[in-house]
């Protein structure tokens, strides 16, 4: 049994049951919907369907990161029980939560100077963040030491690939990621932007495809070009979606038709924090690359 624990945030966009099965502790992000304070708590407060319905009806929604005090309250009982803490955070390229966690780390160390607390920036979003956390849990279970695992995670994060497409540009336009003109034109022409998570953890529009089927096929083509061992890839794949499970299933089937060594493709819902910015209609696919993201 290791003398440290692995922690993350609910924005890792795997299920609550999945994190529990991996013995990973988590803290929930926050958001405000229609003036109501909510927790990004794996859909217990608002299911994805409820969230997107209310957003599409015009209710204002804003997200907020985990506060410094929330991190401290989260870690305090773990440290008090004699454990060191390795926390993996949502990408600093899309959220300030990494900095909040680092500030909390400095403050909590004053209370527990004998304990180790390290924060690793995942440089990832949604289930790509979850894929890294899952691998960290594997290394912990295999007996890797705390310091070795911190160093391993900071290297491994560069090998997690994240590509996604969306068939509904409404909330990308509202969030300023796509211009109103581009959003209107895209909707009229059935254009699906294909985006990725950049090496610095930010999001970028890389290509545009005509229709969901072509977008899904293009993402799988990119995976074939970049995945560890190419078409012989055999590690885990995570796919997340925002209320479009049929589109996610299309990507899954395309992968299965080409990557015959893959034994595990896990499907998850995009959580509220990320979903507020994507809206419905987004499918994201995550895998381990042969080379660091560039």
Backbone as numpy.savetxt, mean C-alpha at the origin, in Angstrom:
# Nx Ny Nz CAx CAy CAz Cx Cy Cz
11.28 -17.54 19.42 10.43 -16.35 19.42 11.31 -15.11 19.42
11.09 -14.18 18.46 11.91 -12.99 18.39 11.59 -12.07 19.56
12.57 -11.23 19.92 12.37 -10.28 21.01 11.97 -8.91 20.46
11.50 -8.88 19.22 11.01 -7.64 18.64 9.70 -7.90 17.92
8.95 -6.81 17.69 7.69 -6.92 16.96 7.75 -6.06 15.71
7.01 -6.46 14.71 6.87 -5.70 13.46 5.53 -4.98 13.50
5.54 -3.70 13.18 4.31 -2.91 13.16 4.19 -2.16 11.83
2.95 -1.79 11.51 2.70 -1.02 10.29 1.42 -0.23 10.50
0.91 0.39 9.43 -0.35 1.13 9.47 -1.40 0.40 8.65
-2.65 0.74 8.86 -3.73 0.10 8.11 -3.65 0.38 6.63
-2.87 1.38 6.23 -2.70 1.72 4.82 -1.87 0.70 4.06
-1.41 -0.36 4.72 -0.74 -1.46 4.00 -1.73 -2.19 3.10
-3.02 -1.93 3.27 -4.06 -2.44 2.37 -4.00 -3.95 2.14
-3.80 -4.67 3.23 -4.12 -6.09 3.26 -5.28 -6.21 4.25
-5.80 -7.38 4.46 -6.91 -7.49 5.40 -6.41 -7.50 6.83
-7.31 -7.16 7.73 -6.99 -7.23 9.16 -6.60 -8.65 9.53
-7.32 -9.64 8.99 -7.03 -11.04 9.28 -5.64 -11.43 8.78
-5.25 -10.87 7.64 -3.93 -11.19 7.10 -2.83 -10.70 8.03
-2.95 -9.46 8.51 -1.94 -8.93 9.43 -1.91 -9.75 10.72
-3.08 -10.13 11.21 -3.12 -10.94 12.43 -2.46 -12.29 12.21
-2.68 -12.89 11.04 -2.08 -14.19 10.76 -0.57 -14.11 10.65
-0.05 -12.93 10.30 1.40 -12.72 10.20 1.99 -12.16 11.49
1.15 -11.99 12.51 1.61 -11.44 13.79 2.25 -10.07 13.60
1.57 -9.24 12.83 2.01 -7.86 12.60 1.01 -6.93 13.26
1.48 -6.05 14.13 0.62 -5.09 14.82 0.42 -3.87 13.92
-0.75 -3.24 14.03 -1.04 -2.13 13.13 -1.76 -1.01 13.89
-1.62 0.20 13.33 -2.32 1.38 13.83 -3.10 1.96 12.66
-4.28 2.50 12.93 -5.17 2.96 11.86 -4.95 4.43 11.49
-4.97 4.70 10.19 -5.03 6.07 9.69 -6.40 6.65 10.00
-6.57 7.94 9.75 -7.81 8.65 10.02 -8.30 9.34 8.75
-9.61 9.54 8.67 -10.16 10.37 7.60 -11.47 10.99 8.06
-11.85 12.06 7.37 -13.10 12.76 7.67 -14.01 12.63 6.47
-15.22 12.13 6.67 -16.19 11.95 5.60 -17.49 12.65 5.96
-17.85 13.66 5.19 -19.08 14.40 5.46 -19.11 15.01 6.84
-17.95 15.46 7.33 -17.85 16.06 8.66 -17.71 15.07 9.79
-17.72 13.77 9.48 -17.61 12.73 10.50 -16.17 12.22 10.56
-15.62 12.13 11.77 -14.28 11.58 11.95 -14.34 10.06 11.90
-13.50 9.47 11.06 -13.54 8.02 10.84 -12.14 7.43 10.94
-12.10 6.12 11.14 -10.86 5.37 11.13 -10.77 4.55 9.85
-9.59 4.52 9.26 -9.33 3.61 8.13 -9.07 2.24 8.74
-10.15 1.53 9.04 -10.09 0.33 9.87 -10.60 -0.91 9.12
-10.09 -1.07 7.89 -10.40 -2.25 7.08 -11.89 -2.35 6.78
-12.54 -1.19 6.63 -13.93 -1.15 6.20 -14.96 -1.35 7.28
-14.56 -1.38 8.55 -15.55 -1.55 9.61 -16.41 -0.29 9.76
-15.79 0.89 9.72 -16.54 2.14 9.86 -17.38 2.41 8.62
-16.76 2.33 7.47 -17.46 2.46 6.19 -16.89 1.40 5.24
-17.75 0.57 4.70 -17.29 -0.37 3.69 -16.83 0.42 2.47
-16.00 -0.17 1.60 -15.62 0.55 0.38 -16.82 1.04 -0.42
-17.85 0.20 -0.53 -19.04 0.60 -1.29 -19.70 1.83 -0.67
-19.80 1.87 0.66 -20.39 3.02 1.34 -19.53 4.27 1.15
-18.21 4.10 1.28 -17.30 5.23 1.14 -17.43 5.86 -0.25
-17.35 5.04 -1.29 -17.38 5.60 -2.64 -18.74 6.16 -3.00
-19.81 5.55 -2.49 -21.15 6.07 -2.74 -21.30 7.47 -2.15
-20.79 7.63 -0.94 -20.90 8.94 -0.30 -20.00 9.97 -0.98
-18.83 9.54 -1.41 -17.93 10.45 -2.13 -18.55 10.88 -3.45
-19.12 9.93 -4.19 -19.71 10.24 -5.49 -20.95 11.11 -5.37
-21.59 11.03 -4.20 -22.77 11.88 -3.98 -22.38 13.31 -3.60
-21.08 13.54 -3.42 -20.60 14.89 -3.19 -20.11 15.18 -1.79
-20.15 14.20 -0.88 -19.66 14.44 0.48 -18.15 14.65 0.46
-17.70 15.65 1.17 -16.28 15.96 1.21 -15.55 14.92 2.06
-14.39 14.51 1.58 -13.61 13.52 2.31 -12.15 13.95 2.33
-11.56 13.92 3.52 -10.16 14.29 3.69 -9.47 13.26 4.58
-8.24 12.95 4.25 -7.48 11.98 5.05 -6.51 12.70 5.97
-6.16 12.04 7.06 -5.13 12.57 7.96 -4.29 11.42 8.47
-3.00 11.67 8.55 -2.04 10.64 8.95 -2.13 10.35 10.44
-1.44 9.31 10.84 -1.34 8.97 12.26 -0.52 10.04 12.96
-1.05 10.58 14.04 -0.36 11.65 14.78 0.77 11.09 15.62
1.68 11.97 16.01 2.83 11.55 16.81 2.37 10.86 18.10
1.41 11.46 18.78 0.92 10.87 20.02 0.26 9.52 19.81
-0.41 9.35 18.67 -1.04 8.05 18.36 0.02 6.97 18.19
1.11 7.32 17.50 2.20 6.35 17.37 2.76 5.97 18.74
2.96 6.95 19.58 3.53 6.68 20.91 2.61 5.79 21.73
1.30 6.09 21.69 0.34 5.26 22.42 0.29 3.84 21.87
0.48 3.70 20.57 0.48 2.41 19.89 1.70 1.57 20.30
2.86 2.20 20.34 4.08 1.47 20.63 4.32 1.24 22.13
3.79 2.12 22.97 4.13 2.09 24.39 3.91 0.72 25.03
2.75 0.08 24.89 2.57 -1.23 25.54 3.48 -2.31 24.97
3.85 -2.21 23.70 4.77 -3.18 23.11 6.15 -3.04 23.73
6.60 -1.81 23.88 7.91 -1.56 24.49 7.89 -1.91 25.98
6.79 -1.60 26.65 6.68 -1.89 28.08 6.71 -3.39 28.35
6.28 -4.18 27.36 6.29 -5.63 27.54 7.65 -6.25 27.22
8.63 -5.39 26.90 9.99 -5.88 26.71 10.40 -6.12 25.27
9.61 -5.63 24.30 9.92 -5.85 22.90 10.52 -4.61 22.25
11.43 -4.82 21.31 11.85 -3.76 20.42 10.80 -3.66 19.31
10.80 -2.53 18.59 9.77 -2.29 17.57 10.42 -1.91 16.24
10.06 -2.66 15.21 10.42 -2.31 13.84 9.13 -1.89 13.13
9.01 -0.61 12.82 7.81 -0.08 12.17 8.09 0.21 10.72
7.25 -0.30 9.83 7.32 0.00 8.41 6.20 0.97 8.09
6.53 2.11 7.47 5.54 3.18 7.25 5.11 3.27 5.80
3.97 3.89 5.59 3.52 4.28 4.26 4.56 5.22 3.65
4.66 5.22 2.33 5.67 6.00 1.62 5.69 7.48 2.01
6.89 7.99 2.24 7.05 9.42 2.49 6.76 10.23 1.23
6.71 9.55 0.07 6.43 10.24 -1.18 4.97 10.63 -1.34
4.09 10.06 -0.51 2.67 10.40 -0.62 2.04 10.81 0.71
2.80 10.73 1.79 2.24 11.04 3.12 3.34 11.55 4.04
2.93 12.36 5.01 3.87 12.84 6.02 3.99 11.90 7.21
3.36 10.73 7.13 3.32 9.84 8.29 4.69 9.30 8.68
5.59 9.16 7.71 6.94 8.69 8.03 7.63 9.67 8.98
7.50 10.97 8.69 8.12 11.98 9.56 7.47 11.97 10.94
6.15 11.79 10.99 5.47 11.71 12.29 5.98 10.51 13.09
6.13 9.38 12.41 6.63 8.18 13.08 8.05 8.39 13.59
8.88 9.10 12.81 10.25 9.36 13.25 10.28 10.28 14.46
9.39 11.28 14.49 9.31 12.15 15.66 8.82 11.37 16.87
7.84 10.49 16.66 7.35 9.67 17.77 8.45 8.74 18.28
9.25 8.23 17.35 10.36 7.36 17.73 11.31 8.09 18.69
11.65 9.33 18.37 12.56 10.10 19.21 11.98 10.34 20.60
10.66 10.63 20.64 10.03 10.92 21.92 9.88 9.66 22.78
9.48 8.57 22.16 9.23 7.34 22.94 10.53 6.75 23.46
11.64 7.03 22.76 12.93 6.53 23.22 13.32 7.15 24.57
12.80 8.34 24.85 13.08 8.97 26.13 12.43 8.19 27.27
11.30 7.55 26.97 10.62 6.73 27.97 11.23 5.34 28.10
11.77 4.84 26.98 12.31 3.48 26.95 13.71 3.49 26.33
14.67 4.10 27.03 16.01 4.23 26.44 16.70 2.89 26.20
16.25 1.86 26.89 16.88 0.54 26.74 16.33 -0.25 25.55
15.28 0.23 24.93 14.62 -0.50 23.83 14.98 0.13 22.48
14.92 -0.70 21.44 15.16 -0.23 20.08 13.83 0.05 19.39
13.77 1.19 18.70 12.62 1.53 17.85 13.19 2.05 16.54
12.87 1.39 15.45 13.34 1.82 14.13 12.14 1.98 13.20
12.19 3.01 12.37 11.14 3.28 11.40 11.72 3.15 10.00
11.11 2.31 9.18 11.55 2.10 7.80 10.48 2.69 6.87
10.88 3.59 6.01 10.00 4.16 4.99 9.83 3.11 3.89
8.61 2.62 3.67 8.41 1.57 2.67 8.63 2.07 1.24
8.51 3.39 1.03 8.53 3.95 -0.32 7.49 3.27 -1.20
6.41 2.80 -0.57 5.37 2.08 -1.28 4.00 2.53 -0.80
2.98 2.15 -1.57 1.60 2.49 -1.24 0.73 1.26 -1.34
-0.39 1.31 -0.65 -1.41 0.26 -0.71 -0.77 -1.11 -0.49
-1.18 -2.11 -1.25 -0.73 -3.47 -0.98 0.73 -3.72 -1.35
1.37 -2.74 -2.04 2.82 -2.84 -2.23 3.54 -2.64 -0.91
3.02 -1.73 -0.12 3.46 -1.54 1.26 3.21 -2.84 2.03
2.03 -3.43 1.81 1.70 -4.70 2.46 2.61 -5.83 2.04
3.00 -5.86 0.76 3.90 -6.91 0.27 5.26 -6.84 0.96
5.75 -5.62 1.18 7.01 -5.46 1.90 6.86 -5.90 3.35
5.78 -5.50 4.01 5.54 -5.89 5.40 5.47 -7.41 5.51
4.82 -8.05 4.57 4.70 -9.52 4.55 6.08 -10.17 4.48
6.96 -9.64 3.64 8.31 -10.20 3.51 9.12 -9.95 4.77
8.93 -8.79 5.40 9.60 -8.50 6.68 9.18 -9.54 7.72
7.89 -9.87 7.74 7.41 -10.89 8.68 8.03 -12.25 8.38
8.22 -12.57 7.10 8.89 -13.82 6.74 10.30 -13.87 7.31
11.05 -12.80 7.14 12.43 -12.75 7.63 12.48 -12.82 9.15
11.54 -12.14 9.81 11.46 -12.24 11.28 11.24 -13.69 11.69
10.28 -14.35 11.03 9.96 -15.74 11.38 11.12 -16.69 11.10
11.97 -16.31 10.14 13.13 -17.15 9.81 14.29 -16.93 10.77
14.12 -15.98 11.71 15.13 -15.78 12.74 16.11 -14.65 12.49
15.85 -13.80 11.51 16.75 -12.67 11.24 16.74 -11.73 12.44
17.91 -11.22 12.79 18.01 -10.32 13.93 17.38 -8.97 13.61
17.09 -8.22 14.65 16.45 -6.91 14.50 17.26 -6.01 13.58
18.55 -5.84 13.89 19.38 -4.93 13.11 19.54 -5.41 11.67
19.68 -6.70 11.48 19.79 -7.25 10.13 18.51 -6.99 9.34
17.37 -7.12 10.00 16.09 -6.96 9.31 15.85 -5.50 8.93
16.25 -4.58 9.78 16.12 -3.16 9.45 16.89 -2.87 8.16
18.15 -3.35 8.11 18.98 -3.13 6.92 18.39 -3.83 5.70
17.88 -5.05 5.91 17.31 -5.81 4.80 16.09 -5.09 4.23
15.21 -4.60 5.09 13.99 -3.92 4.64 14.32 -2.66 3.86
15.32 -1.93 4.29 15.68 -0.69 3.60 16.26 -0.96 2.21
16.81 -2.12 2.01 17.28 -2.51 0.68 16.14 -3.12 -0.14
15.37 -4.01 0.49 14.33 -4.75 -0.23 13.22 -3.85 -0.77
12.94 -2.73 -0.10 11.84 -1.86 -0.52 12.00 -1.37 -1.96
13.23 -1.31 -2.44 13.48 -0.83 -3.80 13.12 -1.87 -4.86
12.85 -3.09 -4.44 12.55 -4.18 -5.37 11.05 -4.49 -5.47
10.24 -3.76 -4.73 8.79 -3.93 -4.82 8.27 -3.04 -5.95
7.64 -3.66 -6.93 7.09 -2.93 -8.08 5.59 -2.73 -7.89
5.12 -1.56 -8.28 3.69 -1.21 -8.12 3.22 -0.51 -9.37
2.30 -1.14 -10.08 1.70 -0.55 -11.28 0.19 -0.64 -11.18
-0.50 0.40 -11.60 -1.95 0.40 -11.46 -2.61 1.22 -12.55
-3.88 0.94 -12.77 -4.65 1.69 -13.75 -6.02 2.00 -13.16
-6.68 3.00 -13.73 -8.00 3.39 -13.24 -8.93 3.67 -14.41
-10.17 3.24 -14.26 -11.19 3.49 -15.28 -12.10 4.65 -14.90
-11.89 5.22 -13.71 -12.69 6.37 -13.26 -11.71 7.44 -12.78
-11.63 8.54 -13.52 -10.62 9.56 -13.23 -11.13 10.68 -12.33
-12.38 10.56 -11.86 -13.02 11.64 -11.10 -12.15 12.15 -9.96
-11.66 11.23 -9.15 -10.96 11.65 -7.93 -9.48 11.92 -8.17
-8.94 11.39 -9.27 -7.59 11.81 -9.66 -7.61 13.27 -10.10
-8.69 13.68 -10.76 -8.85 15.08 -11.15 -9.03 15.96 -9.92
-9.93 15.53 -9.01 -10.17 16.32 -7.78 -8.90 16.47 -6.96
-8.07 15.43 -6.95 -6.83 15.49 -6.18 -5.70 16.19 -6.89
-5.93 16.61 -8.13 -4.92 17.35 -8.86 -3.87 16.50 -9.55
-4.03 15.18 -9.56 -3.05 14.31 -10.20 -3.23 14.28 -11.71
-4.45 14.57 -12.16 -4.74 14.65 -13.59 -5.53 15.93 -13.81
-5.23 16.66 -14.91 -5.93 17.92 -15.17 -7.39 17.65 -15.51
-8.23 18.68 -15.32 -9.65 18.55 -15.64 -9.85 18.22 -17.12
-9.06 18.87 -17.97 -9.19 18.64 -19.41 -8.82 17.20 -19.75
-7.74 16.72 -19.15 -7.32 15.35 -19.42 -8.34 14.36 -18.88
-8.92 14.68 -17.73 -9.92 13.80 -17.14 -11.18 13.73 -17.98
-11.61 14.89 -18.50 -12.79 14.92 -19.35 -12.55 14.17 -20.65
-11.39 14.40 -21.26 -11.06 13.73 -22.51 -10.93 12.23 -22.29
-10.29 11.86 -21.18 -10.11 10.45 -20.87 -11.44 9.74 -20.69
-12.38 10.41 -20.01 -13.70 9.81 -19.80 -14.44 9.62 -21.11
-14.34 10.61 -22.02 -15.02 10.55 -23.29 -14.44 9.45 -24.19
-13.14 9.27 -24.12 -12.45 8.33 -25.02 -12.16 6.99 -24.37
-12.66 6.80 -23.14 -12.41 5.55 -22.43 -10.91 5.30 -22.23
-10.20 6.34 -21.86 -8.76 6.24 -21.65 -8.47 5.86 -20.20
-7.61 4.89 -20.00 -7.19 4.48 -18.66 -5.72 4.85 -18.46
-5.42 5.77 -17.56 -4.01 6.05 -17.29 -3.37 4.88 -16.54
-2.12 4.60 -16.88 -1.34 3.58 -16.17 -0.29 4.32 -15.36
-0.27 4.05 -14.06 0.60 4.76 -13.13 1.51 3.79 -12.39
2.57 4.34 -11.81 3.43 3.50 -10.98 3.84 4.25 -9.73
4.49 3.53 -8.82 5.13 4.14 -7.67 6.60 4.31 -8.02
7.05 5.54 -8.02 8.41 5.88 -8.42 9.43 5.49 -7.34
10.73 5.47 -7.67 11.76 5.10 -6.68 11.73 5.94 -5.40
11.27 7.20 -5.52 11.20 8.05 -4.32 9.88 7.87 -3.57
9.05 6.93 -4.02 7.80 6.66 -3.33 6.63 7.52 -3.75
6.82 8.37 -4.75 5.73 9.19 -5.25 5.00 8.45 -6.38
3.84 8.98 -6.80 3.06 8.37 -7.87 3.27 9.15 -9.16
3.25 8.44 -10.29 3.43 9.11 -11.57 2.61 8.42 -12.65
1.98 9.22 -13.53 1.31 8.68 -14.70 2.38 8.37 -15.75
2.42 7.12 -16.21 3.47 6.69 -17.13 2.96 6.50 -18.55
1.74 5.99 -18.69 1.20 5.69 -20.01 -0.31 5.88 -19.99
-0.92 5.80 -21.15 -2.37 5.78 -21.27 -2.76 4.68 -22.24
-3.81 3.94 -21.89 -4.31 2.87 -22.75 -5.79 3.08 -23.01
-6.25 2.59 -24.14 -7.65 2.72 -24.51 -8.42 1.52 -23.95
-9.10 1.72 -22.84 -9.92 0.67 -22.25 -9.21 -0.15 -21.19
-10.03 -0.76 -20.33 -9.51 -1.51 -19.18 -8.75 -2.77 -19.59
-9.24 -3.45 -20.63 -8.58 -4.70 -21.03 -7.16 -4.45 -21.50
-6.97 -3.40 -22.29 -5.62 -3.08 -22.76 -4.74 -2.61 -21.61
-5.33 -1.87 -20.67 -4.56 -1.41 -19.51 -4.11 -2.58 -18.66
-5.01 -3.54 -18.43 -4.66 -4.73 -17.65 -3.57 -5.53 -18.33
-3.69 -5.71 -19.64 -2.68 -6.46 -20.39 -1.33 -5.76 -20.35
-1.35 -4.43 -20.41 -0.08 -3.68 -20.37 0.61 -3.83 -19.03
-0.15 -3.79 -17.95 0.45 -3.98 -16.62 1.12 -5.36 -16.54
0.47 -6.38 -17.06 1.05 -7.72 -17.02 2.28 -7.81 -17.92
2.27 -7.10 -19.04 3.47 -7.02 -19.89 4.64 -6.40 -19.13
4.35 -5.34 -18.39 5.40 -4.68 -17.59 5.94 -5.64 -16.54
5.04 -6.40 -15.94 5.49 -7.40 -14.96 6.41 -8.42 -15.61
6.08 -8.88 -16.81 6.91 -9.85 -17.51 8.31 -9.30 -17.78
8.39 -7.99 -18.00 9.67 -7.36 -18.31 10.52 -7.10 -17.08
9.88 -6.97 -15.91 10.61 -6.51 -14.72 10.66 -7.50 -13.57
9.81 -8.52 -13.57 9.70 -9.42 -12.41 10.96 -10.24 -12.21
11.20 -10.56 -10.97 12.31 -11.45 -10.62 12.14 -12.79 -11.35
13.16 -13.19 -12.10 13.13 -14.43 -12.90 12.15 -14.37 -14.07
11.70 -13.19 -14.44 10.85 -13.06 -15.61 9.58 -13.89 -15.52
9.29 -14.64 -16.58 8.08 -15.46 -16.60 8.18 -16.65 -15.67
9.36 -16.89 -15.10 9.54 -17.95 -14.10 9.35 -17.42 -12.67
8.85 -16.21 -12.57 8.59 -15.61 -11.26 7.75 -16.56 -10.41
8.15 -16.69 -9.12 7.45 -17.64 -8.26 7.10 -17.08 -6.88
7.40 -15.82 -6.65 7.10 -15.23 -5.35 5.65 -14.74 -5.30
5.26 -14.15 -4.17 3.90 -13.68 -4.00 3.60 -12.48 -4.89
2.33 -12.37 -5.23 1.81 -11.20 -5.94 0.59 -10.73 -5.15
0.51 -9.42 -4.93 -0.67 -8.84 -4.30 -1.38 -7.98 -5.34
-2.70 -8.07 -5.37 -3.53 -7.21 -6.22 -4.57 -6.54 -5.33
-4.70 -5.23 -5.43 -5.73 -4.52 -4.68 -6.62 -3.78 -5.66
-7.86 -3.53 -5.24 -8.79 -2.82 -6.11 -9.76 -1.99 -5.30
-10.30 -0.96 -5.95 -11.31 -0.11 -5.31 -12.66 -0.35 -5.98
-13.40 -1.30 -5.41 -14.75 -1.64 -5.85 -14.84 -2.02 -7.33
-13.84 -2.75 -7.81 -13.89 -3.27 -9.19 -13.26 -4.66 -9.21
-13.82 -5.61 -8.44 -13.21 -6.94 -8.33 -13.13 -7.68 -9.65
-14.05 -7.43 -10.57 -13.98 -8.11 -11.87 -12.74 -7.68 -12.65
-12.41 -6.39 -12.55 -11.20 -5.92 -13.24 -9.95 -6.51 -12.59
-9.96 -6.62 -11.27 -8.84 -7.25 -10.57 -8.71 -8.72 -10.97
-9.86 -9.40 -11.11 -9.84 -10.81 -11.51 -9.30 -10.97 -12.92
-9.55 -9.99 -13.78 -8.99 -10.02 -15.14 -7.48 -10.00 -15.09
-6.91 -9.13 -14.26 -5.45 -9.07 -14.11 -4.93 -10.39 -13.55
-5.61 -10.92 -12.55 -5.21 -12.19 -11.95 -5.14 -13.31 -13.01
-6.17 -13.40 -13.85 -6.20 -14.45 -14.87 -5.11 -14.26 -15.91
-4.83 -13.02 -16.28 -3.75 -12.75 -17.22 -2.40 -13.19 -16.65
-2.20 -12.92 -15.36 -0.95 -13.34 -14.71 -0.86 -14.86 -14.69
-1.92 -15.51 -14.31 -1.93 -16.97 -14.22 -1.69 -17.63 -15.59
-2.12 -16.97 -16.65 -1.93 -17.53 -17.98 -0.50 -17.44 -18.48
0.31 -16.57 -17.84 1.68 -16.36 -18.31 2.74 -16.75 -17.29
2.44 -16.65 -16.02 3.42 -16.93 -14.97 3.05 -18.25 -14.29
3.53 -19.35 -14.85 3.06 -20.67 -14.42 3.70 -21.15 -13.12
4.73 -20.44 -12.64 5.37 -20.82 -11.38 4.75 -20.13 -10.17
3.87 -19.16 -10.43 3.25 -18.41 -9.33 2.22 -19.29 -8.63
2.36 -19.40 -7.31 1.45 -20.22 -6.53 0.50 -19.39 -5.67
0.83 -18.11 -5.45 0.01 -17.30 -4.54 -0.21 -15.90 -5.08
-1.47 -15.59 -5.37 -1.88 -14.24 -5.73 -2.96 -13.84 -4.73
-2.65 -12.89 -3.88 -3.60 -12.46 -2.84 -4.33 -11.21 -3.31
-5.64 -11.20 -3.10 -6.50 -10.10 -3.55 -7.01 -9.33 -2.34
-6.90 -8.01 -2.39 -7.31 -7.17 -1.26 -8.09 -5.95 -1.76
-8.86 -5.36 -0.84 -9.55 -4.10 -1.12 -8.63 -2.93 -0.81
-8.66 -1.91 -1.65 -7.94 -0.67 -1.35 -8.66 0.00 -0.19
-7.92 0.37 0.83 -8.51 0.96 2.02 -8.93 2.41 1.81
-9.54 2.96 2.84 -10.13 4.30 2.75 -9.09 5.38 2.45
-7.93 5.31 3.08 -6.93 6.38 2.91 -6.51 6.50 1.46
-6.17 5.39 0.84 -5.77 5.42 -0.57 -7.00 5.60 -1.45
-8.11 4.95 -1.08 -9.32 5.01 -1.88 -9.90 6.41 -2.01
-9.72 7.24 -1.00 -10.20 8.62 -1.08 -9.54 9.34 -2.26
-8.31 8.98 -2.57 -7.58 9.65 -3.64 -7.77 8.98 -4.99
-8.05 7.67 -5.00 -8.25 6.98 -6.28 -9.72 6.96 -6.69
-10.62 6.93 -5.70 -12.01 6.68 -6.00 -12.19 5.25 -6.48
-13.39 4.90 -6.93 -13.63 3.54 -7.41 -12.99 3.33 -8.79
-12.76 2.06 -9.15 -12.30 1.75 -10.50 -10.81 1.61 -10.68
-10.06 1.50 -9.58 -8.61 1.37 -9.67 -8.17 -0.06 -9.33
-7.25 -0.60 -10.13 -6.65 -1.91 -9.87 -5.14 -1.72 -9.79
-4.55 -2.20 -8.71 -3.10 -2.08 -8.50 -2.49 -3.46 -8.34
-1.34 -3.67 -8.97 -0.67 -4.97 -8.95 0.76 -4.78 -8.43
1.18 -5.69 -7.56 2.46 -5.55 -6.86 3.24 -6.85 -6.94
4.54 -6.73 -7.25 5.40 -7.92 -7.37 6.84 -7.54 -7.01
7.68 -8.56 -6.93 9.10 -8.36 -6.64 9.88 -8.30 -7.97
10.71 -7.28 -8.11 11.45 -7.07 -9.35 12.83 -7.70 -9.36
13.33 -7.90 -10.55 14.69 -8.42 -10.75 15.73 -7.38 -10.37
15.44 -6.13 -10.68 16.33 -5.01 -10.41 15.61 -3.97 -9.55
16.36 -3.09 -8.86 15.68 -2.03 -8.11 14.87 -1.15 -9.06
13.78 -0.58 -8.57 12.98 0.34 -9.38 13.83 1.50 -9.85
13.65 1.87 -11.09 14.44 2.97 -11.65 13.55 3.89 -12.45
